[in-house]
Amino acid sequence: MPTTCVFQLDRLNPVYNSGEYISGRILLRTDKVKRVNAVYVTLEGEAKVQWSMSGKSETSNYSGHQQYLHTRTNVFDNSLFRAGVHVYVLTLRIPPDCPSSCKGPYGYIAYNISLTIDKPWGFDEVFRKPIMVVQTLDLNYNSEFALPVKDENIKYLCHWPCVSGPISSSLALPASGFTPLQEVPFTVEIDNQSPHYDIIALEVSIKQHFVFLSRKPVKRNFYTKTLCKETITDRTLRLSKRMYESSIVVPMDTPRSTLNPNYIVFLHYTLQVKLKTGYFHYDTDLSVPIVVGTTPLQHLQASASTRQPARRTPTPERQRLIERVQPRPATVEEETPQEAAAEEIHQTMEDDEPPSYDSCLPPSFSFATLAGSQQTLESQPRIHLPKFPGFSTLLGTAPAHEQILEDSGLDMHYYRSYGSLDTDHTGRSLDTFGSLCGPLSEQSEAEQQEQRLDATAQVHQAEHQF
């Protein structure tokens, strides 16, 4: 039987914030006595970049390495390692300045816990457990994140002698700091003085920019990825002006921005708006930088909390079920002529009032995307499962739970158990997911109580018959 090692951490999902402690235990099982130099546990965090570029005559290789964390603890120092099951209790701390885990096409930042059996000859036996680290960033600590940002551009579609009037455009945001699942409100103003062309649409997107820095030799490489995209099809006609006000939601699995320029894996974001002119003209780009953190700004959070939750439009089948379950309305008493006349006058006054402007607004982006699952997201706790390597860059999106489960090797049925791999601890993480067993246990108890009441009623009925 080969040597096996099981890591039992305090969380089913190994997601930790910077500055937190990692607690748990390691179960090491061996089938025979081994001669070793030492057995030790390490907590490592590092960044690596690597890529190659081919030329006409040769190929250049670029690489870089940066160590953020390395702690080693010896758990066995003798020469003879006995056979059996060995249990080691862990209490490790993540420094507060460790960057967040992330992965790009030319590099990554990763953390892992490993147990190594150091042998005097042959290869060492190494067992690793990847974890995810999220560096906290409170946007309220820096006043610059609360300041508005703006970008302007002026473009001419044609050249002399067929030059057209200028197209002036501007993009403005009320702040530059946002968090995942938060709406980013923006305003686009367009002054189209071209006599021949219209602005047919606007394309709004959030871009993720990676900067990879190699040390041997020193060179930078860049990679850009589109996280989300929204298209506004309202036209801006020629010789006219128009203002667009809308919002776009930051995806849930967005890692926080990197603020330290000395990291070899640097990550930042921008909000980009493209003015679609059609034909053979280049699109006009407007771009402003945004910062993704972990704690939202207070004034944006307060304004978002005052919004009413979107209601789900019931389907015909659901409406019929609701009508069956709802109790019948009470009998309405006959109204007096005076009350009927007063109610009619009041209704006439309400009908004469002009319609509200809020009722004519188009639905927001969050309403269109999250209206169907608003109650589900609010009533049930969110489960954040790791992905690369074995954990995600941050938090998994709600529609991709099945894919995340397949990548992580976990099953939803495991969350119904409070036990953590035959231990006395709960094995739950209060900041990653809540109790999924509460409603199930309450429902089962209620059903048992109803069965008991039915049985008691049957017994009483039988006694009355006798």
C-alpha positions in Angstrom: 0.0 0.0 0.0 1.5 3.4 -1.0 1.9 6.3 1.4 -1.2 8.4 1.5 -1.7 11.9 2.9 -5.1 13.7 3.6 -5.3 17.4 4.4 -8.3 18.3 6.7 -8.6 22.1 6.8 -11.1 24.1 8.8 -12.9 25.0 5.5 -14.3 22.8 2.8 -13.3 25.5 0.3 -9.7 26.5 1.0 -10.4 30.3 0.5 -8.6 32.6 3.0 -8.1 36.3 3.3 -4.7 37.8 3.7 -3.8 38.0 7.4 -6.0 35.1 8.4 -4.9 31.8 10.2 -5.1 28.4 8.5 -6.0 25.7 11.0 -6.6 22.0 10.4 -4.7 18.7 10.5 -2.8 16.3 8.2 -3.3 12.6 8.3 -0.2 10.7 7.0 -0.5 6.9 6.6 2.5 4.7 5.9 2.6 0.9 5.5 6.2 0.3 6.5 9.1 1.7 8.4 11.1 4.4 6.5 14.5 5.9 7.0 14.2 9.7 6.7 16.1 12.8 7.3 13.0 14.8 8.4 9.3 15.3 7.8 8.2 18.9 7.5 5.2 21.1 6.5 5.6 24.2 4.4 3.3 27.0 3.4 4.4 28.6 0.1 3.2 31.5 -2.0 5.0 32.4 -5.3 4.5 34.0 -8.7 6.0 32.6 -11.9 6.0 34.0 -15.4 7.3 32.3 -18.5 6.9 32.7 -22.3 8.9 32.4 -25.5 9.1 34.5 -28.7 10.4 33.0 -31.9 12.3 35.1 -34.4 13.9 34.4 -37.8 17.0 32.8 -36.5 16.5 32.0 -32.8 13.9 31.7 -30.0 14.0 33.9 -26.9 12.8 32.6 -23.6 11.6 34.9 -20.8 11.0 33.8 -17.2 10.6 35.3 -13.8 10.0 34.1 -10.2 8.9 36.0 -7.1 8.5 34.5 -3.6 5.8 36.0 -1.3 5.7 33.4 1.5 7.7 30.4 2.7 7.4 28.9 6.1 8.8 25.5 7.2 7.9 23.5 10.3 9.6 20.2 11.1 7.1 17.6 12.5 9.6 14.7 12.7 13.3 14.8 13.2 14.4 11.2 13.9 15.9 8.8 11.4 13.3 5.9 11.6 9.8 6.8 10.7 7.4 4.2 12.0 4.5 2.7 10.0 0.9 3.6 10.8 -1.2 6.8 10.9 0.4 10.0 11.9 -1.7 13.1 12.7 -0.2 16.6 12.6 -2.2 19.7 13.8 -1.7 22.9 11.7 -1.9 26.6 12.7 -0.4 28.7 9.9 -0.8 32.5 9.3 -1.0 34.2 6.0 0.8 37.6 6.0 -1.5 40.6 5.3 0.6 41.8 2.3 0.3 38.6 0.2 -1.3 39.3 -3.2 -4.4 37.6 -4.4 -4.3 34.3 -6.3 -4.7 34.7 -10.0 -3.8 33.0 -13.3 -3.0 34.4 -16.7 -1.7 33.0 -20.0 1.9 33.8 -19.2 2.1 33.5 -15.4 0.2 33.0 -12.1 0.2 33.6 -8.4 -0.4 30.4 -6.4 -0.3 29.2 -2.7 -0.2 25.7 -1.4 0.4 23.7 1.8 2.8 20.8 1.4 4.1 17.9 3.5 7.5 16.5 2.5 9.1 13.3 3.6 12.9 14.0 3.2 14.7 10.8 2.4 18.5 10.3 2.6 18.5 8.7 -0.8 16.1 8.6 -3.7 13.4 11.2 -4.4 11.5 13.0 -1.6 7.7 12.3 -1.2 5.8 15.6 -1.5 2.1 16.0 -0.9 0.5 19.3 -1.8 -2.8 21.0 -1.0 -3.5 24.2 -3.1 -5.3 27.1 -1.3 -6.6 30.4 -2.5 -5.7 33.7 -0.9 -7.7 36.9 -1.4 -5.9 40.1 -0.4 -8.4 42.5 1.2 -8.8 46.0 -0.1 -11.2 48.4 1.6 -12.0 51.1 -1.0 -13.0 53.5 1.8 -9.4 53.8 3.0 -8.3 55.7 -0.1 -10.2 58.8 -1.0 -9.0 58.6 -4.6 -11.3 55.6 -5.3 -14.4 57.8 -4.5 -13.5 60.5 -6.9 -15.3 60.6 -10.3 -13.4 59.8 -13.5 -14.0 61.0 -17.0 -12.6 60.5 -20.6 -13.3 62.7 -23.6 -12.7 62.3 -27.4 -13.2 64.2 -30.6 -13.2 62.4 -33.9 -13.6 63.3 -37.6 -14.9 60.6 -39.8 -13.5 61.8 -43.1 -10.5 63.8 -44.4 -10.1 66.8 -46.7 -11.9 67.6 -49.0 -14.8 65.5 -47.7 -14.2 66.3 -44.0 -17.3 66.1 -41.8 -18.3 67.7 -38.6 -16.7 66.5 -35.4 -18.2 63.8 -33.1 -17.6 64.8 -29.5 -18.0 62.1 -26.9 -17.4 61.8 -23.1 -17.6 59.0 -20.6 -18.0 59.7 -16.9 -18.2 57.5 -13.8 -19.2 58.7 -10.3 -16.3 56.8 -8.7 -13.5 54.5 -9.7 -13.7 51.8 -6.9 -16.1 48.9 -7.1 -16.5 45.3 -5.9 -17.6 42.1 -7.6 -21.4 41.9 -8.1 -21.7 45.7 -7.9 -23.2 47.9 -10.6 -20.9 50.4 -12.3 -23.1 53.4 -13.3 -21.8 55.4 -16.3 -22.9 58.3 -18.4 -22.0 58.8 -22.1 -22.6 62.1 -23.8 -22.4 62.3 -27.6 -22.6 65.4 -29.8 -22.8 64.2 -33.4 -22.1 67.1 -35.8 -21.5 64.8 -38.8 -24.0 65.5 -41.6 -23.7 62.0 -43.1 -23.3 59.4 -40.4 -25.1 58.1 -37.3 -23.8 56.4 -34.2 -25.6 53.1 -34.6 -24.8 51.6 -31.2 -22.6 51.6 -28.0 -20.6 48.6 -26.8 -19.8 48.8 -23.1 -17.4 46.2 -21.6 -15.1 45.7 -18.5 -11.6 44.8 -19.6 -9.1 42.8 -17.4 -5.4 43.7 -18.1 -2.5 41.5 -17.1 1.1 42.7 -17.1 3.8 40.1 -16.8 7.3 41.1 -16.0 10.2 38.7 -16.7 13.6 39.1 -14.9 15.7 37.0 -17.3 15.9 39.1 -19.4 13.8 42.1 -18.3 10.8 42.4 -20.5 7.1 43.0 -20.2 4.2 41.1 -21.8 0.6 42.1 -21.8 -2.7 40.3 -22.0 -6.3 41.7 -22.2 -9.5 39.8 -21.5 -13.1 41.0 -21.8 -15.0 40.0 -18.6 -18.5 41.2 -19.6 -20.1 43.1 -22.4 -23.3 45.0 -23.0 -24.6 46.6 -26.2 -26.9 49.7 -26.3 -28.7 49.8 -29.7 -30.1 53.3 -29.4 -28.9 55.5 -32.2 -27.5 59.0 -32.1 -28.7 60.6 -35.3 -26.6 62.9 -37.3 -26.5 66.6 -36.3 -28.0 65.7 -32.9 -27.0 65.2 -29.3 -27.7 62.4 -26.9 -26.9 61.3 -23.4 -26.8 57.6 -22.3 -27.2 56.6 -18.7 -26.8 52.9 -17.8 -24.8 50.5 -15.7 -22.9 47.3 -16.0 -22.3 44.7 -13.3 -18.8 43.5 -12.3 -18.6 39.7 -12.6 -18.6 37.6 -9.5 -15.3 35.8 -10.2 -13.2 39.0 -10.6 -10.0 39.1 -8.5 -9.1 42.4 -6.9 -6.8 44.9 -8.5 -3.0 44.9 -7.9 -1.7 48.2 -6.4 1.9 47.2 -5.9 3.8 47.9 -9.2 6.8 45.7 -8.0 4.8 42.4 -8.5 5.8 40.5 -11.6 2.1 39.6 -12.2 0.2 42.9 -12.2 -3.6 43.1 -12.7 -5.8 46.2 -13.4 -9.2 46.9 -15.0 -10.8 49.5 -17.3 -14.3 50.3 -18.4 -14.4 50.7 -22.2 -17.1 52.2 -24.4 -17.0 51.9 -28.2 -19.0 54.1 -30.5 -20.1 52.0 -33.4 -20.2 54.2 -36.6 -20.5 51.3 -39.1 -19.3 51.4 -42.7 -15.5 51.5 -43.0 -14.8 53.8 -40.1 -12.8 52.9 -37.0 -14.8 52.8 -33.8 -14.2 55.5 -31.3 -12.9 54.2 -27.9 -13.5 55.8 -24.5 -11.8 54.2 -21.6 -11.5 55.0 -17.8 -9.6 53.0 -15.2 -11.6 51.2 -12.4 -10.3 49.6 -9.2 -11.8 46.3 -8.0 -11.7 45.8 -4.2 -13.3 43.6 -1.5 -15.2 46.3 0.5 -17.4 48.7 -1.4 -17.6 52.4 -1.0 -20.1 53.5 1.7 -22.0 56.0 -0.4 -22.4 53.6 -3.3 -23.4 50.8 -1.0 -26.0 53.0 0.7 -27.5 54.0 -2.6 -27.7 50.4 -3.8 -29.3 49.2 -0.5 -32.3 51.6 -1.0 -33.4 50.0 -4.2 -36.4 47.8 -4.2 -35.7 44.1 -5.1 -37.0 43.1 -8.5 -40.1 40.9 -8.5 -40.2 37.8 -10.6 -42.9 37.7 -13.3 -44.8 34.4 -12.7 -45.5 32.1 -15.6 -49.1 31.0 -16.4 -48.5 27.6 -14.7 -47.1 29.3 -11.6 -50.0 31.8 -11.6 -52.5 29.0 -11.6 -50.7 27.3 -8.7 -50.7 30.6 -6.8 -54.4 31.1 -7.3 -55.0 27.6 -6.0 -53.0 28.2 -2.8 -54.2 31.7 -2.1 -57.3 31.9 0.1 -60.5 33.2 -1.3 -61.1 36.9 -0.8 -63.4 38.0 1.9 -67.0 39.1 1.0 -67.0 42.9 0.2 -69.7 44.8 2.0 -71.9 47.1 0.0 -70.7 50.7 -0.1 -72.8 53.7 0.7 -73.5 56.2 -2.2 -71.4 58.8 -0.4 -68.4 56.5 -0.1 -68.8 55.4 -3.8 -68.9 59.0 -5.0 -65.8 60.0 -2.9 -63.8 57.0 -4.2 -64.8 57.9 -7.8 -63.7 61.5 -7.4 -60.4 60.3 -5.9 -59.8 57.9 -8.8 -60.6 60.6 -11.3 -58.0 62.9 -9.7 -55.4 60.2 -9.8 -56.1 59.5 -13.5 -55.7 63.2 -14.4 -52.2 63.3 -13.0 -49.3 63.0 -15.5 -47.5 59.6 -15.6 -44.4 59.2 -13.5 -41.0 59.4 -15.3 -39.7 56.4 -13.3 -42.3 54.1 -14.9 -41.0 54.9 -18.4 -37.4 54.1 -17.7 -35.9 50.9 -19.3 -35.0 48.0 -17.1 -31.5 48.1 -15.7 -28.8 45.6 -16.6 -29.0 43.9 -13.1 -32.8 43.6 -13.4 -32.5 41.9 -16.8 -29.8 39.5 -15.7 -30.7 38.8 -12.1 -34.5 39.3 -12.0 -35.2 35.6 -12.4 -32.7 34.5 -9.7 -33.0 37.4 -7.3 -34.8 35.5 -4.6 -32.5 32.5 -5.0 -29.4 34.6 -4.6 -30.8 36.4 -1.5 -32.4 33.5 0.3 -29.6 30.9 -0.2 -26.0 31.3 0.8 -23.4 31.6 -1.9 -20.9 28.8 -2.2 -17.5 29.8 -3.5 -15.6 26.8 -4.8 -11.9 26.8 -5.7 -10.7 26.3 -9.3 -7.0 27.1 -10.2 -4.9 25.2 -9.5 -7.7 23.5 -7.8 -9.1 26.9 -7.1 -10.7 29.9 -8.9 -9.2 33.3 -9.4 -11.8 34.6 -7.0 -15.5 33.6 -6.6 -17.4 31.3 -8.9 -20.4 32.8 -10.8 -23.8 31.5 -9.8 -24.8 30.0 -13.2 -21.6 28.0 -13.3 -22.0 25.9 -10.1 -22.1 22.6 -12.0 -19.0 23.4 -14.0 -17.2 24.5 -10.8 -18.1 21.3 -9.0 -16.8 19.3 -11.9 -13.5 21.2 -11.8 -13.0 21.0 -8.1 -14.0 17.3 -7.7 -16.6 18.1 -5.0 -20.2 17.0 -4.8 -23.1 19.0 -3.6 -24.3 16.1 -1.4 -21.1 16.6 0.7 -22.5 19.9 2.0 -25.4 18.2 3.7 -23.0 16.8 6.3 -21.7 18.8 9.2 -18.8 16.4 9.7 -15.4 17.2 8.2 -13.7 13.9 7.3 -14.4 12.0 10.5 -13.5 14.8 12.8 -15.3 16.4 15.7 -15.2 19.8 14.1 -17.9 21.2 11.8 -15.6 21.8 8.9 -17.7 24.7 7.7 -16.6 28.2 6.7 -18.9 31.0 7.9 -17.5 33.4 5.4 -17.8 31.1 2.4 -21.1 29.4 2.8 -23.9 29.2 5.4 -25.9 26.3 6.7 -27.6 24.4 3.9 -29.0 21.9 6.3 -31.1 24.3 8.4 -34.1 24.5 6.2 -34.0 20.8 5.4 -33.8 19.8 9.0 -36.6 22.2 9.9 -38.8 20.9 7.2 -38.2 17.3 8.2 -39.1 18.1 11.8 -42.2 19.9 10.7 -43.2 16.8 8.7 -42.6 14.6 11.6 -44.6 16.8 13.9 -47.5 16.7 11.4 -47.3 12.9 11.3 -47.4 12.8 15.1 -50.5 15.0 15.2 -52.2 12.9 12.5 -51.5 9.8 14.5 -52.8 11.4 17.7 -56.0 12.5 15.9 -56.6 9.0 14.6 -56.1 7.5 18.1 -58.6 10.1 19.6 -61.1 9.4 16.8 -60.9 5.6 17.4 -61.5 6.2 21.2 -64.6 8.3 20.5 -66.0 5.5 18.3 -65.5 3.0 21.0 
